[in-house]
Amino acid sequence: LLAIIAHLGYFSGVGFLIAPAIIWFLKKDSSPFVAHHAKQAMVWQGANLVFGTLFCLGGFVLTFVTAGLGALLFVPACFLLGLLLFIPSILASIKVFGDQEYSYPVTGAYAEKL
């Protein structure tokens, strides 16, 4: 259950990074399965925060430079990006529910180094 909570921390607003970090800290020695998934979720959601922030700043600049026309491209792109970044968290939760290991694309290898 804790591994699923770590992956679905995406729904919790500000807890999306805090929940996996606390879970990892509490379970790093007692449950390698939960610790693995908490690290994966923490790194994935942290990368999403950085990438999303940079994307939003770029969209703001584009909207400002084009006197608002950039918003026509930026708003749908933000929605699509948010959906695409959310899908791996759902997939990870499904894998955890089936007692399977899951590593996120791109960031999974970085999480293993923690």
Summary of the structure (lengths in Angstrom):
residues: 114
radius of gyration: 16.1
end to end distance: 21.8
largest distance: 55.0
contacts: 324
relative contact order: 0.15
helix: 80%
strand: 0%
